Amino acid sequence: MHLQTIAYHLERRIALSAIRSQFESYELVKREHSFLLYKITNNSYIYIKDYGSVVFL
């Protein structure tokens, strides 16, 4: 499987609790204290790191 990725660093911390309340309609695949991984479609994911990075796969 080949996944294309693009990553952004926002240069500020992200409140993961606020993200969870905004992304309730998406499947939360994995949750740790420092990151969230959401499945958007069959081959599409969003990885959000609390230190300010967002990766789209």
N, C-alpha and C positions, 0 to 999 in steps of 0.2 A: 504494500500500500504506500502511495506517495501522497504526502500532505504538504501543501504550500503554507508557509507561515509568514506572518508579519508581526513585528513587535514594536511597542512604543514604551518609552519611559517618560512618565509625567513629571518627574523631578519633585514629587511630593507624595506623602503617604496616602494610602487609600483606606477608607473605613470599610472593612469587609462586611460589617453588619448592615451598613447602608446599601451595599451592593446586593446582599441577599434579599433584602426587602424589595428591591427593584427588579430582580431577576426571578421572581417566584414562578413564572410560567415556563421556565427552562429547567431541564433536568440537572440537578447538582450531582456530578459524578464523584467528586472527591472534595473533602473539606478538611483543612488543617488549620491550625491557629494562624498561619502566615499566608495562606493562599486558598483560592477557590478554583475549581475546574468545572465548567458547565458544558454540557452537550447541547448544541443548538439544533443541528440536524444530524443525519447519519454520519457524515464525514466532516462535521464542522464543530469546533470547540472554541471556548474562550477560557484562557488561563489568566487569573488576576492575582498578582502578588501584592501584599500589603505595603511594600516599600515603594510602590509607584509604577510597577510594570504591568502591561497588559499585552498578552500574546493571543493572536487570532490564528487558529489552525484550520 
